[in-house]
Amino acid sequence: MSKQQTPMIKQYLKIKADYKDAFLFFRLGDFYELFFEDAIKAAKELEITLTARGKGEDRIPMCGVPYHACSGYINQLIEKGYKVAICEQTEDPATAKGVVKREVVQLITPGTVMDGTTIHEKENNYLLALFEEDGHFGLSAADLTTGEIRVTKLDESIEDVIQEAAAYTPKEIVVSKAFSDEYRTSIQQVLNVTFSEEEAASLPKEMIELVKNLDEHLEKTTVTLLLNYLYLTKKRSLDHLQPATFYYSKDYMKLDVHSKRNLELIETIREKKKYGSLLWLLDHTVTAMGGRLLKQWIERPLLDPKKIQDRLGMVEILMDRFFEREELKENLRQVYDLERLSGKVAFGNANARDFIQLKKSLERVPSIFETVNRLEYPYSDRLMENVDRCTDLQKLLEDSLLDEPAVSITEGGMIRDGFNSKLDEYRDAMKNGKSWIAALEQKERAATGIKSLKIGFNKVFGYYIEVTRSNVPSLPEGRYERKQTLSNAERFITPELKEKESLILEAEEKSGKLEHELFLQLREDVKVYIGKLQKLAKVISTFDVLQSFAEVSEDNQFTKPYINEDRSVSIKDGRHPVVEKMIDQGDYVPNDILLDPSSEMLLITGPNMAGKSTYMRQLALCSVMMQVGCYVPASEASIPIFDQIFTRIGAADDLAQGQSTFMVEMMETKHAVSKATHNSLILLDEIGRGTSTYDGMALAQAIMEYIHDEIGAKTLFSTHYHELTALESDLAKLKNVHVSAAEENGEVVFLHKVIDGSADRSYGIYVAQLAELPKPLIERAKVILDKLENNSKEEVKVPVTQGVLEESYQEVEREREPGQLALFDDTVYGQQKQSSPALSKKEKSVLKELQSMDLLHITPFEAIQSIHKLQQKLKK
Ligand code: ADP
C-alpha cells in the first residue's frame, strides 16, 4: 500500500480498525462503499463487481452498493453469519470543512438484526451471552425484535451448556475475551454461530433496571455482557427490552439436540423443513406471536404436573366450547404482532401503518378477554389478571390517525382532522385555496368562453391555467401572464393565482412538518405502553397456542392424557401423529404401549420397514405433546412425566457432518446412559448395527443390561439381533414385542401391528422367497443359515480385551440357573470356558420343529399349544 493515502481513506482505515470483524459499509454520496479486503470478500459473497479507486500503486480494491437498495445486500451477508457496520456521514457535506465527518451508527449482526429475510415471523431470533466463572456458567438470551431477556445458571459441563444454548437456535453468541477457546470450539461443533466479544463493564444508566431483579453475580454479569453488546452495536434506544427473567433449566424436560432432531420436533431430519415436524402438525396458531410461543413450548416441555394440567384443562374447555373457540380464533386472527411492533416503536422505525395495525389489534382485545372470561376457567382468569388492555392507547391511536395513513412519516397524510387545531387551520387554508382554484376554473371558462380551459399543477411551475393552442387567439389580450409553451397548449398564470398558490403550498409544507412532529410525539406516547403491550402479547399468544392445541386435538381425534405418578405408561391405540397425517386416512395401524413395573423395557424386533422406529417415536411424541399441554394421539393414555428423553435413532445427517455413524451412535448412547434417570425415557434404535455382528450384539446387550440394572429408565430398544430376545428371561423388567408382517397374494405386507413375543428370525429368507428368487438359491440360503447358526457358537471368537464386559458376563454366568441355556455361547465373549454338551437326537428334532414353526401365521394360543407339545416331547 502506498503511503499517499487520501484523507478519506485515512478516515476509513481509522474507523475500520474498530470494526475488524465486520464489513464496513462506508457512506459516499448515494452509495455504501467497501474497500480493501472487505471489498474483495463482499464482491465474491454478493456477486457484485470489484472495481478500484486510485491509480497505479495507490489502487485500492473497492465495491459498492446503492444506498436505497442496501438492505438486500446486508441481509445476504447477515444470513451468511457476517456482521455489517453502517458508517454514515454525520455532517452536511455542503457545509463540511475538509473530509465529511463519518461515524458507525449501527452494527448489524446475525443475533441483533431487526428485520429482513433472516427474521421469520413465527420464530424468535435469539442473541445469546455465555459467561463462565469458577466452573459455573451463566447463559442469557435476548430477542431484540420482541424485547424478551432470559437468564439461567448452569453448574454443569460445557456439553449441558451447549444443549441449553441449542434450545434457542442462536445465530450469535456474545462471550468475554477470556472465554476459553476450547469451549468455543466445542460450541462450534454443535451450533453454527458467530462469536462476538464484549466485556461486562458497567451498564448505561437506562439499562440498570433490566438487571435489578437478578440476585446472583453470575447472572447479573451475563446479562450485563449481553446488554453492553446490544447497547454498543445498536447505538440507539432499546426501550422495549424487558427486565431479565431468571429461569431454572431443570424446570423443563431435557431434550438434547440429537433427540430434538431425531424426533423431528421442530424440523425434519432430511429436509430441515418445518413441514412434517411436530411443530408443523400442532401449529394452528393464527398470530405470529402464538407461532413463536408454540415453538418455545415444544423446545421446552414442562415438568410441573399442575402447570401441564392448567394447559390441558384449557384445551379441554376450548374443545367443548366450540363457539367460544371460533370466536376467539376470529378475534385473534386480527391481532398483529404486538411484540415486534413494540420493538419497532422502541427502535424508532415504526410508521403510521404500524400504528394502525396496533390499533386494530387493540380493538380486538376486549372481545378476546370477554370470550375467555366466559370460559370461567381459573387458569385463564389468572392470566388475564392485572393485564392492561391498553384501551387508552387504542383511543389515542383511533383519535389521532387516519384509517389508511401514508407510509412515509415526513409527507403528511397521517393525522386525523380534529386531532390538532393548528393542523386543522393549515388544512382549512389548503382546502379553501383549492376550492378557490376550482371556482376560478369555472369562472374563467365562463369569462373566456373556452370550455377546455383548465387549471393544473406541477412541481416545477406550481398552479397554471392551460389553454389549448387553437383557443389561444380567443383569449382577451393581457388577461393572463404566459408561463410555458407546450406543443399543443399554452400555460398561463395570474398574480391572484400565484398568491393563492403560495398560501396553499405554505400551508401544505407547514402541515407536513407539523404532522411529522405530531407523529414523533405519538411515537413517544406509544413508547410508554411498550411494557404493557408486551404483557398483553404474552397472554394473547398463550390463548392462541391453546386454541391451536384444541383445534388440532379435535381434528385429529386426540385424547386428554392422564398424568400418572406410578411411572407406568398405558397408551391404547397410540399413533404417530405426523406419520398418521402423512399417509392415507385410515391406513394408520394404532398400537398399544404398556410399560409397567414388569415391563419397563421393550425389546422390539421385526423386519425392516415394519414400523419399529415409528412405534418408538410414537411414545416420545405422546410424552412431549402431553408435557406441552396438548392432547395425545391415542384412544386412552396414562403417561408419567418424563424428566428427559434420549434417542438414538439412525440419523441420515451423521455422515454429512463428517462423523462416523458408529461413533455418533456411541456418543449419543453415552449421553443417554450417563444422564438418564429412572424417570427418563430412552429410545435406542438398532444399537450396535454400525459395527461387526458380535461386537455390536455384545454392546447392545451390555447397554440394555446397564440401563436395566443401573438406571431403570423406561426404554424402547429395537434390534435386528434376534438373539437378544433371549434376554427376556434374564432381565426381569424386559419384555419382547415384535412388529408383525404377513404374506398376502404372494407379497409381504407389513401389518405394523406390535404384538407380544419376538419376530421370526429367518424373515430375510422368507422375503427372498416371496420375491421369487430361484428355488435352489433359497434352499441353499436356508442350509447356509442353518450352518451359520449352528457353527457360530463354535467358530466365531470375539476377543474381549477389557475386563468390564468379561466380568459382567461372568456374573451373568454365575447367576444363571443350572440347566438354563446360555444366551450366547461363552465363546462369543472370549475364551471357551467349557464345551457345550452334544445334543441328543430328541433335542435336535425338537429344535428343528421349533425352527420350522411359522410364527407369522399362528395365533398366540396355537403357539402355546405347539410349545407345550415340544415340552412334552423333551420330557418323555
Ligand atoms: P422400521 O423402523 O421397522 O424400519 P419404520 O418405523 O421406519 O420401520 O416404518 C416404516 C414405514 O412404515 C413408515 O415410514 C410408515 O410409512 C409406515 N408405518 C410405520 N408404522 C406404521 C403404522 N403403525 N401404521 C401405518 N404405517 C406405518
Residues whose N, C-alpha, C, O or C-beta is under 5 A from the ligand:
A	BS01	ADP	D587 Y588 V589 P607 N608 M609 A610 G611 K612 S613 T614 Y615 H752
